[in-house]
Amino acid sequence: MESTGKALKEALVSAQSEERLTVGVYESAMIMNDDPDSVSFCVLAVDEDFECDIALQIHFTLIQSFCFDNEISIVRVSNMQRLAQIVGDKAGQFEDAHCLLITNPTDGSWEDPSLEKLHLFCQESRGQNDWLPEIALSER
């Protein structure tokens, strides 16, 4: 499980450096609506306010359904603060790190071993009827 968390961190950092990372529920929804074939991987992050935020729960349900229908690998992360540290600015701040998308490169000539490992993890989880697997992100 720790290696999966490490693979997620590597994939996010790589996607961010190549400007293939979209952060935010609404921003992600726009990408999914405009060009669903460009989406490679989706991360949904929850925090302590998630249970009280009905609108966010509805967005998550719709995003999950969209990902399942379009065969986009998707995982859940319970440590949103750590996720914001990985993809946020130097202070680790991101207003809406509840949803992150990794898109494919425009030229299609790239392979990311970390992302491949995550796709395999999701595929194995679906084989065990775990449709929304959770990945633990370790602290630094």
C-alpha positions in Angstrom: 0.0 0.0 0.0 2.9 2.4 0.8 4.3 1.8 -2.7 0.9 2.8 -4.2 1.0 6.0 -2.3 4.5 6.7 -3.5 3.4 6.0 -7.1 0.5 8.4 -6.7 2.8 11.1 -5.4 5.3 10.6 -8.3 2.5 10.6 -10.9 1.1 13.8 -9.5 4.4 15.6 -9.3 5.3 14.5 -12.8 1.9 15.6 -14.2 2.2 18.9 -12.5 5.6 19.6 -13.9 4.4 18.8 -17.4 1.2 20.9 -16.9 -1.1 17.9 -17.2 -2.6 18.3 -13.7 -6.0 19.8 -13.2 -7.0 20.8 -9.6 -10.5 21.5 -8.5 -14.0 20.0 -8.8 -15.3 22.5 -11.3 -12.1 22.7 -13.3 -12.1 18.9 -13.5 -15.7 18.8 -14.6 -15.0 21.2 -17.4 -12.1 19.0 -18.7 -14.3 15.9 -18.4 -17.1 17.6 -20.3 -14.9 19.2 -23.0 -12.4 16.3 -23.7 -13.1 13.2 -21.7 -10.6 11.2 -23.8 -7.8 13.3 -22.5 -8.3 12.2 -18.9 -6.0 9.4 -17.7 -6.5 9.4 -14.0 -8.8 10.9 -11.3 -8.1 11.5 -7.6 -10.9 12.3 -5.2 -9.8 13.7 -1.8 -11.9 13.9 1.3 -11.4 15.8 4.5 -13.3 16.2 7.8 -15.9 18.4 6.2 -16.8 15.9 3.5 -19.6 14.2 5.5 -21.3 17.6 6.0 -21.0 18.9 2.5 -23.9 17.5 0.5 -23.0 19.4 -2.7 -19.4 17.9 -2.7 -20.9 14.4 -2.1 -23.1 14.9 -5.2 -20.2 16.2 -7.3 -18.1 13.1 -6.2 -21.0 10.8 -7.1 -21.2 12.3 -10.6 -17.5 12.3 -11.1 -17.3 8.7 -10.1 -20.0 7.7 -12.4 -18.4 9.6 -15.3 -15.1 7.9 -14.6 -16.6 4.5 -14.5 -18.6 5.1 -17.7 -15.5 6.4 -19.5 -13.0 3.8 -18.1 -11.0 6.4 -16.3 -9.0 5.0 -13.3 -10.1 6.7 -10.1 -8.9 6.5 -6.5 -9.9 8.1 -3.2 -7.4 9.8 -0.8 -8.4 10.6 2.8 -5.5 12.9 3.6 -6.4 16.1 1.6 -3.9 18.2 3.5 -1.1 15.9 2.4 -2.4 16.0 -1.1 -2.4 19.8 -1.0 1.2 19.7 0.2 2.2 17.6 -2.8 0.5 19.6 -5.5 0.0 23.0 -3.8 2.2 26.0 -3.6 5.1 26.3 -1.2 2.7 26.7 1.7 0.8 23.6 0.6 -2.3 25.6 0.1 -4.9 24.8 -2.5 -8.5 26.0 -2.1 -10.1 23.0 -3.8 -7.9 19.9 -3.9 -10.9 17.7 -3.6 -10.6 16.5 -7.2 -7.5 16.2 -9.3 -7.2 15.0 -12.9 -4.1 13.8 -14.7 -4.5 14.2 -18.5 -2.6 12.6 -21.3 0.1 14.5 -23.1 -1.0 16.0 -26.4 1.5 14.2 -28.5 0.7 10.8 -27.0 4.3 9.8 -26.9 4.8 9.5 -23.1 4.8 6.7 -20.6 4.8 7.1 -16.9 5.7 4.0 -14.8 4.1 5.5 -11.7 0.8 6.1 -13.6 0.9 2.6 -15.1 1.4 1.2 -11.5 -1.7 3.1 -10.4 -3.8 1.9 -13.4 -2.8 -1.7 -12.5 -3.8 -1.1 -8.8 -7.2 0.2 -9.9 -7.7 -2.7 -12.3 -6.9 -5.2 -9.6 -9.2 -3.4 -7.1 -12.1 -3.5 -9.6 -11.4 -7.3 -9.9 -12.1 -7.5 -6.2 -15.2 -5.4 -6.5 -13.5 -2.4 -4.9 -14.7 0.2 -7.4 -13.3 3.2 -5.5 -10.0 2.1 -3.9 -8.4 4.3 -1.3 -4.7 5.2 -1.3 -2.9 6.3 1.9 -0.5 9.1 1.4 2.4 8.9 3.9 3.7 12.0 5.6 7.0 13.2 4.3 
